[in-house]
Amino acid sequence: MAAAALTAAAGGQEQPSAAELNRRGALLLEKGDYAGALKEFQAAARLRPDDAAIQFNVGLALFRLGRYPEALKPLARALKHPESAAQARYLRGVIFFERRDFASCAKELESLRGNARYGEHVLYMLVESYRNLNDARRSQEAFAELNARYPNSALVHKLLGIAHEWQGNETKAIEEFERALRINPRMPEMAFAIGFLYFKQQRYAEARRWLERELELDACSAKTHHYLGEIDYLEERLAEAAARYEKAIACDRNFAEPYIGLGTVHERRGDIETAVKLYREAVKRNPESAQARFKLGTALRKSGRREEGDQELAVARRLYAEEAKAKPRTGGAPAGQDR
């Protein structure tokens, strides 16, 4: 009955089997048509929902599309497929790492630390996961293993650079980041890290050079466009700064800082209403940003909305006070630069 119904629904043509759909999906995946591949794999999975190999393909296509939360379930089902289990576990670990779910990441990846294919990157993620979990012993153990097994790893130099940055030794941090890039010139975010350190040192020419190098690898790096915009703004190149902030927003509409930057440009030009709208967007995306609250409050007061402005400024003062009480951190990009 079911087979007859399928044939009728297809206008008398026999429906493709799960194996055929899976084969079609694999060909599309190889060509880089991840959306097309996903459609075929999902059709195959509907016919054979318990096939762990097909579930892996669904999860892989979702991963390639950047649909990470959706990829977790099919990849979990794929753990039952011996040939795909290690890769499925690795991909799940990457997803948890990107989501900053470090406990789940470490749990997923521990069994892969000795894997020849994934070991180097797995150990790096374990170092960072245990560090973020405040488990110094396990983080140090994973780093020692990474350094012993992969002494020429670019990831080792990246971690050393991060450690120097935490310690406030920016010169050594830059040296290690540069070593990482010499080993792997296409390592993401290393040129940005160097550029950002030069930015903090107000060495804007060097910062610009390294940030532009990052764009050669990732043309839509929102934070890179943002800091190039910051440099343009500080150099009084307002039109160029505005274009950079707009590009950063286009690349990542949930990134709050370029809304602040673009709002400041409009405020400088006397367009206070547009500035208010942009500052509101920044607050919407990061309600805990003292800078965004401060900029919104002062702009509201300038526009005559004194009561609402005072409310925002009160929130800003509270957030600034909380930041002052918090333990200072030297690593990572700041929430934004007050102007």
C-alpha positions in Angstrom: 0.0 0.0 0.0 2.7 2.5 1.0 4.8 1.7 -2.1 1.7 2.1 -4.3 1.0 5.5 -2.7 4.5 6.7 -3.3 4.3 5.7 -6.9 1.0 7.5 -7.4 2.2 10.6 -5.7 5.1 10.8 -8.1 2.8 10.6 -11.1 3.6 7.0 -11.8 7.3 7.3 -11.3 9.1 5.3 -8.6 10.5 7.4 -5.7 14.3 7.3 -5.2 15.5 5.1 -2.5 17.3 6.3 0.7 20.6 5.1 -0.7 20.1 7.1 -3.9 19.1 10.2 -2.1 22.1 9.8 0.2 24.4 9.4 -2.9 22.9 12.6 -4.5 23.5 14.5 -1.3 27.1 13.3 -1.1 27.7 14.6 -4.7 26.2 18.0 -3.9 28.2 18.2 -0.7 31.4 17.6 -2.7 30.4 20.5 -5.0 29.9 22.8 -2.1 26.1 22.9 -2.5 25.4 22.4 1.2 21.7 23.5 1.1 21.0 21.1 -1.8 22.9 18.3 0.0 20.9 18.8 3.2 17.6 18.5 1.3 18.7 15.2 -0.2 20.1 13.9 3.1 16.9 14.9 5.0 14.8 13.1 2.4 16.9 10.0 2.9 16.6 10.3 6.7 12.8 10.4 6.5 12.9 7.0 4.7 15.6 5.5 7.0 15.5 7.5 10.3 17.6 5.0 12.2 20.4 5.0 9.7 23.3 6.5 11.7 25.4 7.1 8.5 22.6 9.2 6.9 22.2 11.1 10.2 25.9 12.0 10.1 25.5 13.4 6.6 22.5 15.5 7.8 24.6 16.8 10.7 27.6 17.5 8.5 25.5 19.5 6.0 24.0 21.5 8.8 27.4 22.1 10.3 28.8 23.3 6.9 25.8 25.7 6.6 26.6 27.1 10.1 23.4 25.8 11.6 25.2 24.5 14.6 22.4 24.0 17.1 20.4 22.0 14.6 23.5 19.8 13.8 23.9 18.5 17.4 21.0 16.0 17.4 21.8 14.2 14.1 25.5 14.2 15.0 24.6 12.6 18.3 22.7 9.9 16.4 25.7 9.4 14.2 27.8 8.3 17.1 26.3 4.8 16.6 28.0 4.6 13.2 31.6 3.4 13.8 33.1 5.0 10.6 31.6 8.4 11.4 31.7 8.4 15.2 35.0 10.2 15.7 34.2 12.9 13.2 30.7 13.4 14.7 32.2 13.7 18.2 34.8 16.2 16.9 32.1 18.3 15.2 30.0 18.3 18.3 33.0 19.4 20.3 33.6 22.3 17.9 30.0 23.4 18.1 30.1 23.4 21.9 33.4 25.3 21.8 31.9 28.0 19.5 28.9 28.2 21.8 31.2 28.6 24.8 29.7 25.5 26.4 33.1 24.5 27.6 31.9 21.7 30.0 30.1 19.9 27.1 33.1 20.6 24.8 35.6 19.0 27.2 33.3 16.0 27.8 32.8 15.4 24.1 36.5 15.7 23.1 38.4 14.0 25.9 38.2 10.6 24.1 39.7 12.2 21.0 42.8 13.7 22.5 44.9 10.8 21.2 43.3 10.8 17.8 46.0 11.3 15.1 43.5 13.2 12.8 42.0 15.6 15.4 44.5 15.5 18.3 46.2 18.9 17.7 43.0 20.9 17.5 41.3 18.8 20.1 44.1 19.5 22.6 43.9 23.2 21.8 40.2 23.3 22.5 40.7 21.3 25.7 43.3 23.8 26.9 40.9 26.7 26.3 37.9 24.8 27.7 39.5 23.8 30.9 41.0 27.4 31.3 37.5 28.8 31.0 36.2 26.3 33.5 39.0 27.5 35.9 40.5 24.0 35.9 44.1 25.1 35.7 45.6 21.6 36.2 43.8 20.0 33.3 44.4 23.0 31.1 48.1 22.9 31.8 48.2 19.1 31.2 46.5 19.5 27.8 48.9 22.3 26.9 51.9 20.1 27.9 50.6 17.3 25.8 50.0 19.6 22.8 53.5 21.1 23.1 55.1 17.6 23.4 53.2 16.0 20.5 53.1 19.1 18.2 56.1 21.2 19.1 55.9 23.2 15.8 52.1 23.8 16.1 50.8 27.2 15.3 48.3 26.6 18.0 51.0 26.3 20.6 52.3 29.8 19.7 48.8 31.1 19.7 48.3 29.9 23.2 51.7 31.3 24.3 50.7 34.6 22.8 47.4 34.6 24.7 49.3 33.8 27.9 51.7 36.7 27.4 48.8 39.0 26.6 47.1 38.1 29.9 50.3 38.8 31.7 50.5 42.3 30.1 53.5 41.5 28.0 52.2 42.7 24.6 55.6 42.6 22.9 56.0 38.9 23.6 52.4 38.3 22.7 52.9 39.9 19.3 56.0 37.8 18.7 54.2 34.6 19.5 51.2 35.5 17.3 53.7 36.3 14.4 55.3 32.9 14.9 51.9 31.3 14.6 51.3 33.0 11.3 54.7 32.0 10.0 53.7 28.4 10.6 50.2 28.8 9.3 49.7 32.0 7.3 46.0 31.3 7.1 45.3 30.9 10.8 42.2 32.9 11.5 42.2 35.9 13.9 45.9 35.9 14.4 46.5 39.0 12.3 43.5 40.6 14.0 45.1 39.8 17.4 48.3 41.5 16.4 46.4 44.5 14.9 44.3 44.9 18.1 47.4 44.9 20.3 48.9 47.7 18.2 45.6 49.5 18.3 45.7 49.4 22.1 49.3 50.8 21.9 47.9 53.6 19.7 50.3 52.5 16.9 47.6 52.9 14.3 49.6 52.5 11.1 50.8 49.0 12.3 47.4 48.2 13.5 45.8 49.1 10.2 48.3 46.9 8.3 47.6 43.8 10.4 43.8 44.4 10.4 43.8 44.7 6.7 45.7 41.4 6.5 43.0 39.7 8.5 40.4 40.9 5.9 42.4 39.0 3.3 41.4 35.8 5.1 37.9 36.9 6.2 36.5 39.7 4.2 33.5 39.9 6.5 35.1 40.0 9.9 32.9 42.4 11.8 35.3 43.1 14.6 38.1 43.8 12.1 36.0 46.3 10.1 34.9 47.9 13.4 38.5 48.5 14.6 39.5 49.9 11.2 36.6 52.2 11.7 37.9 53.2 15.1 41.2 54.0 13.6 39.6 56.1 10.8 37.5 57.9 13.4 40.5 58.7 15.6 42.3 60.0 12.5 39.3 62.3 11.8 38.3 60.3 8.6 34.6 60.3 9.4 33.3 59.2 6.0 35.7 56.3 6.0 34.9 55.4 9.6 31.1 55.4 8.9 31.6 53.1 5.9 33.7 50.7 8.1 31.1 50.7 10.9 28.3 50.0 8.3 30.3 47.1 6.9 30.8 45.7 10.4 27.0 45.9 11.0 26.3 44.2 7.7 28.7 41.4 8.6 27.2 40.9 12.1 24.0 42.7 13.0 24.2 41.5 16.6 27.6 43.1 17.2 26.9 46.1 19.4 30.1 48.2 19.1 29.8 49.4 15.5 26.3 50.8 16.2 28.0 53.0 18.9 30.8 54.0 16.4 28.3 54.9 13.7 26.1 56.7 16.1 29.1 58.8 17.2 29.8 59.8 13.6 26.2 60.9 13.2 26.3 62.8 16.4 29.5 64.6 15.3 27.7 65.6 12.1 24.8 67.0 14.1 22.2 64.2 13.3 21.3 63.5 16.8 18.1 61.5 16.0 20.0 59.0 13.9 22.6 58.8 16.6 19.9 58.0 19.2 18.4 55.3 17.0 21.9 53.7 16.6 22.6 53.9 20.3 19.3 52.2 21.0 20.3 49.4 18.7 23.6 49.0 20.6 21.8 48.8 23.9 19.3 46.3 22.5 22.2 44.0 21.5 24.2 44.5 24.6 22.1 45.9 27.5 25.1 45.6 29.9 27.3 47.9 27.9 28.0 51.0 30.1 29.3 52.8 27.0 26.2 52.2 25.0 24.0 53.4 27.9 26.1 56.5 28.4 26.1 57.4 24.8 22.3 56.9 24.6 21.8 58.9 27.8 23.8 61.9 26.7 22.3 61.9 23.2 18.7 61.8 24.6 19.6 64.7 26.9 20.9 66.6 23.8 17.6 65.9 22.0 15.5 67.3 24.9 14.5 64.0 26.4 16.1 64.8 29.7 14.2 62.4 31.9 14.8 59.3 29.7 18.4 60.4 29.2 18.9 60.6 33.0 17.5 57.1 33.4 20.0 55.8 30.9 22.9 57.7 32.5 21.9 56.2 35.9 22.2 52.7 34.4 25.5 53.7 32.8 26.9 54.8 36.2 25.8 51.6 37.8 27.4 49.5 35.1 30.6 51.5 35.2 30.8 51.0 39.0 30.3 47.3 38.6 33.1 47.2 36.0 35.4 49.1 38.3 34.8 46.5 41.1 35.3 43.6 38.8 38.7 42.0 38.5 40.6 43.6 35.6 41.2 41.5 32.5 44.0 42.0 30.1 43.0 39.5 27.4 40.6 39.9 24.5 39.0 42.8 22.7 37.3 45.5 24.9 33.7 46.2 24.7 34.5 49.5 23.0 36.5 52.7 23.2 35.0 55.7 25.0 35.4 58.8 22.9 
